[in-house]
């Protein structure tokens, strides 16, 4: 995306440049708050990141990933979304 790590780290309150480097190298895990800040900094959504990961790794998004995303939704739609996504994952695993 032609965005430097420095620029991303500057826009994130909870991600230092060193932490960002470790996350990108797979040496550290990113928490949900950091992930939300990262998405805002690179102008993308959690759904887009999961789609990119799905495309690159050819693996299924896990139930844990779906639950993490569902927690970001308003309560009125959270449960319905979660149930729908669990069903999608179940169908894709067949």
C-alpha positions as CSV (number, residue, x, y, z in Angstrom):
1,X,0.0,0.0,0.0
2,X,3.1,2.2,0.0
3,X,2.6,3.2,3.6
4,X,5.6,3.1,5.8
5,X,5.7,1.4,9.1
6,X,6.6,4.7,10.7
7,X,3.4,6.3,9.3
8,X,1.3,3.4,10.6
9,X,2.9,3.5,14.0
10,X,2.3,7.3,14.3
11,X,-1.4,6.8,13.6
12,X,-1.8,4.0,16.2
13,X,-1.9,4.8,19.9
14,X,-1.1,1.2,20.9
15,X,1.4,0.1,18.3
16,X,5.0,1.2,18.4
17,X,7.2,0.8,15.3
18,X,9.1,-2.1,17.0
19,X,5.8,-3.8,17.8
20,X,4.6,-3.4,14.3
21,X,7.8,-4.9,12.9
22,X,7.5,-7.9,15.2
23,X,3.8,-8.4,14.2
24,X,4.7,-8.3,10.5
25,X,7.5,-10.7,11.1
26,X,5.2,-13.1,12.9
27,X,7.2,-12.7,16.2
28,X,4.3,-11.0,18.1
29,X,0.6,-11.3,18.2
30,X,-1.7,-8.3,17.5
31,X,-4.6,-7.7,19.9
32,X,-8.0,-6.5,18.8
33,X,-7.5,-2.9,19.8
34,X,-4.2,-2.8,17.9
35,X,-5.9,-4.5,14.9
36,X,-8.6,-1.9,14.8
37,X,-6.0,0.9,14.9
38,X,-4.0,-0.8,12.2
39,X,-7.0,-1.1,9.9
40,X,-7.8,2.6,10.4
41,X,-4.2,3.6,9.7
42,X,-4.2,1.6,6.4
43,X,-7.7,2.6,5.5
44,X,-9.1,-1.0,5.4
45,X,-11.5,-3.1,7.4
46,X,-11.2,-6.3,9.4
47,X,-13.2,-8.1,6.7
48,X,-10.8,-6.9,4.0
49,X,-7.8,-8.2,6.0
50,X,-9.4,-11.6,6.5
51,X,-10.2,-11.8,2.8
52,X,-6.6,-11.0,2.0
53,X,-5.4,-13.6,4.4
54,X,-7.8,-16.1,3.0
55,X,-6.6,-15.5,-0.5
56,X,-2.9,-15.7,0.4
57,X,-3.0,-18.7,2.7
58,X,-5.8,-20.7,1.2
59,X,-7.0,-21.5,4.7
60,X,-10.5,-21.0,6.2
61,X,-11.3,-18.2,8.6
62,X,-11.8,-19.8,12.0
63,X,-14.7,-19.5,14.3
64,X,-12.5,-17.5,16.6
65,X,-11.8,-14.9,13.8
66,X,-15.5,-14.7,13.2
67,X,-16.3,-14.1,16.8
68,X,-13.7,-11.4,17.1
69,X,-15.2,-9.6,14.1
70,X,-18.8,-10.1,15.4
71,X,-17.8,-8.4,18.7
72,X,-17.3,-5.2,16.8
73,X,-20.8,-5.1,15.5
74,X,-23.8,-3.5,17.2
75,X,-25.6,-5.9,19.6
76,X,-28.7,-5.9,17.5
77,X,-26.9,-7.7,14.6
78,X,-24.0,-9.5,16.4
79,X,-25.7,-12.8,17.2
80,X,-27.3,-13.1,13.8
81,X,-24.1,-12.3,12.0
82,X,-22.2,-14.8,14.2
83,X,-24.6,-17.6,13.5
84,X,-24.6,-16.8,9.7
85,X,-20.8,-16.9,9.6
86,X,-20.5,-20.1,11.6
87,X,-22.9,-21.7,9.1
88,X,-20.8,-20.4,6.2
89,X,-17.6,-21.8,7.7
90,X,-19.4,-25.2,8.3
91,X,-20.5,-25.4,4.7
92,X,-17.1,-24.4,3.4
93,X,-15.4,-27.2,5.4
94,X,-17.5,-29.9,3.8
